[in-house]
Amino acid sequence: MFMGEYQHSIDEKGRLTIPAKFREGLGASFVITRGLDQCLFVYPPEEWKALEERLKTLPFTKADARAFTRFFFSGAAECEWDKQGRVNIPPTLRDYAALQKECVVIGVSNRVEIWSKDRWENYFAESEGSFAEIAEKLVDFDL
């Protein structure tokens, strides 16, 4: 399980250090793709495979299903760590998530998310007041 929030800088070549505890959970190779809310999703191989299997069940005759699978898979890249524990994020994914200098890396249960610091702060500020409401709608047990 991935959890926590960490701030790191991405260098001019697109290399980002990921926290050691996340690197262990992601394994030697992993998948980075476009995420929702204009961040990047990072999956260990077994989670990526499970997600791929679920997405295969979507009806390809539905335009929304085709659009989402195109969005998700066309941006996917299999990545590995360099010797310093960094990942080189492809330019198209850096552009999508507006990753420039300051980044936030968060653990979200079965995946890691990479956000530009500005987008994360804006998202959190806009959503903070509604988290209790969202929990009430979605969670069927006491936290």
SVG drawing of the C-alpha trace seen along z (x, -y; Angstrom):
<svg xmlns="http://www.w3.org/2000/svg" viewBox="-24 -27 48 36">
<polyline fill="none" stroke="black" stroke-width="0.4" points="0.0,0.0 1.2,-3.5 0.6,-6.4 2.1,-9.7 3.0,-13.0 6.5,-14.0 7.9,-17.0 10.7,-16.6 12.2,-18.5 12.3,-17.4 15.4,-18.2 15.8,-19.8 16.1,-16.3 12.8,-15.1 14.3,-13.0 12.4,-12.8 13.4,-11.1 10.7,-8.9 10.7,-8.1 12.5,-4.9 9.5,-3.3 7.5,-3.9 10.4,-2.5 10.3,0.7 6.5,1.1 6.7,0.3 9.5,2.8 12.2,2.6 9.9,1.6 6.5,-0.1 4.0,-2.0 3.4,-5.7 0.4,-7.1 -1.9,-10.1 -4.0,-10.3 -7.2,-12.0 -7.2,-15.6 -4.1,-16.4 -1.6,-14.4 0.3,-11.2 -0.6,-7.7 2.2,-5.3 1.4,-1.6 3.4,1.5 3.2,4.3 0.6,6.3 -1.8,3.4 -1.3,2.3 -2.2,5.8 -5.3,5.8 -6.4,2.4 -5.7,3.5 -8.0,6.5 -10.8,4.4 -10.5,1.9 -10.7,4.8 -14.2,5.5 -15.5,2.1 -17.7,2.3 -15.7,1.1 -18.9,0.2 -19.4,-2.7 -17.7,-6.0 -16.9,-6.9 -15.2,-3.5 -13.1,-3.9 -12.1,-7.5 -11.1,-6.6 -9.0,-3.6 -7.3,-5.7 -6.5,-8.4 -5.2,-6.0 -3.2,-3.6 -1.8,-6.0 0.0,-7.9 1.4,-4.9 5.1,-4.3 7.0,-1.4 9.8,-2.9 12.7,-1.8 14.9,-3.5 18.3,-4.9 21.2,-4.3 20.2,-7.2 16.7,-6.0 15.2,-8.5 12.7,-8.0 13.0,-9.8 9.4,-10.9 8.7,-11.1 8.2,-14.7 4.5,-14.1 3.7,-13.1 5.6,-16.0 3.7,-18.3 0.3,-16.8 0.9,-17.1 2.7,-20.5 5.7,-19.1 8.4,-21.8 10.4,-22.2 8.5,-21.5 6.5,-18.2 4.5,-16.4 4.5,-12.6 1.7,-11.0 0.7,-7.5 -2.9,-6.6 -3.4,-3.0 -2.6,-0.9 -0.8,-3.6 1.5,-6.6 0.5,-10.0 2.8,-12.7 1.5,-16.3 3.0,-19.7 3.2,-21.4 0.9,-24.3 -1.8,-21.9 -1.7,-19.8 -2.0,-22.9 -4.9,-24.2 -6.6,-20.8 -6.3,-20.3 -7.5,-23.9 -10.5,-23.6 -11.4,-20.1 -10.6,-20.4 -14.0,-21.7 -15.9,-18.9 -13.9,-15.9 -16.4,-15.2 -19.3,-15.4 -17.6,-13.1 -16.8,-10.6 -20.4,-10.6 -21.6,-9.8 -18.9,-7.1 -17.9,-5.4 -20.3,-2.9 -18.4,-2.6 -16.9,-4.9 -13.4,-6.1"/>
</svg>
